[in-house]
Every structure is written in structure tokens, then in C-alpha cells.
């Protein structure tokens, strides 16, 4: 098949995770579009809103010279990011719940500002081009593209290499069998010129420093990711997206939206309709 980015199957860490949890959930999040608005949909929750706001603050720092990054308080930078998810837009049920989550965001950013580590050193931003998302052909033969954003690429001048850093805002540990690091390794290797040196998770809710994680084998990573990507491509071609449980925690919220039980509260910057539930 001749490569064509507009007809290609695009996969990312989030979409692959959706598919592995539940093919029906993958369909409702990544394929289905509202026939009226023409938009895909997302169900917002306070933990997702928290992560979105904190990551927006951190991502903005990589575009600044190292000496400029901490001149303005990170907590102050949180204000405009939080406005995008305040109230119903963040899935908050009441003011008290929102205050609790915002306090958590403030503590995370304060901890980061108190011990910024890699944020004070050079970083590399991957060029995204017109599609506004780092991507490369995982398989030209299968017309599959791997895409996604890496939170932070710290540049190491001594070895002319980069460290992958992923900022975690949730309380749960990333599973050992997660494909996140294999996917990030593939992206970092194929979308910029520096060798990947190390990888880290930084759990901002609890840790003052990033925790090093063993880099996966890149050949093994490619095989694992391509295998799942081909399964996704086949499912899309056959239009077969069945929940193996006949309804699970992953797909159930989106089924509720289809039944008209969700409340539409806005549209995201990526043109997704944002829904919440009142209870």
C-alpha cells in the first residue's frame, strides 16, 4: 500500500491503551463522531482536568530559555490553564471538590518549583510540522503512523543525547507492562536526531525527584507496538469494536453519552465535545 498520511491508521499511547482496555471504548473515543457537531467526544473528570492543567504549565516551559523558565511562579502560570477546566468544564461536582483538586495542582507545581532539576537544563522540542503532533511511519507497508507528545526531552550535552521524562499527576503507578515507554522510545528515536540515554517517571503528587525507569529494548518495542497497531487497523477496516465484557468501565460512560445521559459542557482545543455526568 502506498503511504498516505490522510488515509493512514494513526495510533498513539492513549489510543492503543483505549484499544487494549476495550475495543468498543477505542471506537467511541477515537473513531465515532457526533453526526450533528462532527466532533469526537471525551468524558471529563476531575483527575483528567487536573492532569491537563498541570501538563499545560509544564509544557509551556520547554519553549522558554532555561534562565527564563522559573522567573514567573509556576502557580501563577496555573491560573490561565485552570480557567479552561474550572467548574463543569473540569467535571467538578461542586466548588469544594474543585478547590481540593486545585490545591493538589498547586502542591505539585510548588514541589516542582522547589526542586526543578531537569527543568533548569536544556530541553529539546520535537518539530511537529503542519499536523501539530510528533509522528512518523511505524510501518509504511501497512500505512500506520505512530504519534504522540513526550512531556519532556532533557538534552545531555556531554553525550549529545536526551532523557525522556514523563510527568505523572495521578496517584497510581504506571503498570510494568505499559506500552508508554516503548512508544515514547520509538517516537523519540524516530522524530529527532539525538540518541535516547535514559527514561524517567516523575510522580508529582509524591516525589521530589524523577524516578529512573529501565529503557525497553527498541526492537522488542517496535514488535509489540506494531502488533497492536495492526490489530487496530484490522478492527477499523472490519468495523469490529466489541466490548469483551458486554459493557465495562472503559466503554460504559461513552455509551451513556450516546443515550443522552451526559451533559455537553464545551468543546476542547482539539475539537472534541466535552461531556460530564451530574452524579
Number of C-alpha atoms within 10 A of each C-alpha: 7 9 15 13 14 8 9 17 20 23 25 20 19 15 20 22 18 20 23 13 17 22 23 25 27 24 23 21 20 18 14 13 16 12 8 6 10 12 18 19 23 20 20 20 18 22 15 15 23 23 15 17 23 26 18 16 20 20 15 11 19 21 13 13 13 16 11 11 20 15 8 9 12 20 16 12 18 20 13 12 18 20 12 16 23 19 17 23 21 26 25 23 16 10 11 10 13 21 13 12 16 21 12 17 22 17 16 23 24 16 17 20 17 10 13 16 12 18 20 17 16 17 21 16 17 18 12 14 9 6 7 10 13 20 24 18 20 21 16 15 10 17 20 24 21 23 23 21 18 21 18 23 23 24 22 19 10 6 10 12 16 25 23 23 23 21 19 21 21 15 11 8 9 13 8 9 8 11 19 21 25 23 25 24 25 22 23 24 15 17 15 15 12 17 17 21 16 16 22 19 19 18 21 23 18 14 13 17 17 18 14 14 14 10 16 14 10 15 10 11 20 16 12 14 21 19 11 16 25 17 13 26 18 13 16 14 10 9 12 13 17 16 18 11 8 10 15 14 11 17 22 15 21 22 16 12 19 12 9 10 15 18 15 18 16 16 16 15 8 8 13 19 21 22 24 23 18 10 4
